[in-house]
Amino acid sequence: MGMLVDGTWQDTWYDTTSTGGAFKRTEAAFRNWITADGSAGPSGEDGFKAESGRYHLYVSYACPWAHRTLIFRALKGLEDHIDVSVVHPDMLDDGWTFETDAHGATGDRLYGLPFARDIYLKAKPAMTGRVTVPILWDKSRETIVSNESSEIIRMFNAAFDGITGNTADFWPADLRDAIEPVNARIYDTLNNGVYKSGFATTQEAYDAAVHPLFDTLDWIEDRLASTRYLMGDRVTEADWRLFTTLVRFDPVYHLHFKCNRRRIVDYPNLWAYTRELYQWPGVSGTVNFDHIVRHYHYSHDSINPHRIVPINPVLDWEAPHGRG
Ligand SMILES: N[C@@H](CCC(=O)N[C@@H](CS)C(=O)NCC(=O)O)C(=O)O
């Protein structure tokens, strides 16, 4: 794995020496917004109007951030309007690649380029930064609209409604203020908390990540005893942002990232809730456990140097969830 520096690929792992062994995620670089009329969004430039067929989404099935965008594409009926390329699950010296020798890896369906970094370089030849997925690409302006999943899902939530007629709303105006602190806690301690736990290179950094992580799981378990979803009786983006971490937890994070106090199956409410979201129409088709399990164990040689990919736990995702 590496990053781009002045347009050149440098093969370096995350540097934790300056942070006391703690993993720090960098900010996404491209922050434009697709809007219904092409006006500017909360950040970036204007000129990205919602149009059928104009945009392309580059994802990894393994990546929880990219997974959010695939879920919103499915929930909002955008499959016929935004096409997708899926990277190979192995992220090694060249970062994400468009190799196709894994079931479900499509290659670069737009340009036939070999590496995800080539998409960044096409948008910004002197780019410095990490080459992350998801990438939302504009075929018309030949540039990256956004590489920030939390913003891409909000675009997908509303910008294309006039084209699809799908008005399902996962970021309803009356819940936005209440969603924000829930998202913030879950992002810091859970979505990113699993990475902080797993990538820690000192005991102190690991301890500082893993305890708040399980405090948050306990907090959610309690909350789900009295409400069906995080924000009450409506599914919102807060649930989908949580789901992509929960679905990876027992197959990957419990073992590989040392998040092993409990598994999700040990929490009755959380496990039933995770199954309900998995069984939501369109969602199970976005979950690819082969890519998930292969990616983490094979790619992170600082954690798993022999690249042994473990067997999967047996989990009955289709068991009735009994909620509601
Ligand atoms: N802020 C980004 C984070 C995306 C991200 O970190 N993706 C990971 C995969 S799970 C990645 O591509 N990492 C490659 C790298 O950091 O070099 C988002 O939420 O969209």
The ligand as an SDF file (V2000), in Angstrom:
LIG
                    3D

 20 19  0  0  0  0  0  0  0  0999 V2000
  -13.1180    9.2920    4.1390 N   0  0  0  0  0  0  0  0  0  0  0  0
  -13.1850    8.2360    3.2390 C   0  0  0  0  0  0  0  0  0  0  0  0
  -12.3710    7.0590    3.7200 C   0  0  0  0  0  0  0  0  0  0  0  0
  -12.2790    6.0040    2.6590 C   0  0  0  0  0  0  0  0  0  0  0  0
  -11.1630    4.9840    2.9930 C   0  0  0  0  0  0  0  0  0  0  0  0
  -10.3230    5.1960    3.8910 O   0  0  0  0  0  0  0  0  0  0  0  0
  -11.1450    3.8600    2.2290 N   0  0  0  0  0  0  0  0  0  0  0  0
  -10.1190    2.8510    2.4450 C   0  0  0  0  0  0  0  0  0  0  0  0
  -10.6440    1.4680    2.1760 C   0  0  0  0  0  0  0  0  0  0  0  0
  -11.6820    0.8380    3.4310 S   0  0  0  0  0  0  0  0  0  0  0  0
   -9.0160    3.0430    1.4480 C   0  0  0  0  0  0  0  0  0  0  0  0
   -9.2590    3.1410    0.2630 O   0  0  0  0  0  0  0  0  0  0  0  0
   -7.7670    3.0660    1.9390 N   0  0  0  0  0  0  0  0  0  0  0  0
   -6.6030    3.1620    1.1140 C   0  0  0  0  0  0  0  0  0  0  0  0
   -5.5600    4.0310    1.7410 C   0  0  0  0  0  0  0  0  0  0  0  0
   -5.7880    4.6000    2.8160 O   0  0  0  0  0  0  0  0  0  0  0  0
   -4.4920    4.1530    1.1370 O   0  0  0  0  0  0  0  0  0  0  0  0
  -14.6430    7.8860    3.0250 C   0  0  0  0  0  0  0  0  0  0  0  0
  -15.3820    7.6470    3.9940 O   0  0  0  0  0  0  0  0  0  0  0  0
  -15.0550    7.8700    1.8700 O   0  0  0  0  0  0  0  0  0  0  0  0
  1  2  1  0
  2  3  1  0
  2 18  1  0
  3  4  1  0
  4  5  1  0
  5  6  2  0
  5  7  1  0
  7  8  1  0
  8  9  1  0
  8 11  1  0
  9 10  1  0
 11 12  2  0
 11 13  1  0
 13 14  1  0
 14 15  1  0
 15 16  2  0
 15 17  1  0
 18 19  2  0
 18 20  1  0
M  END
$$$$
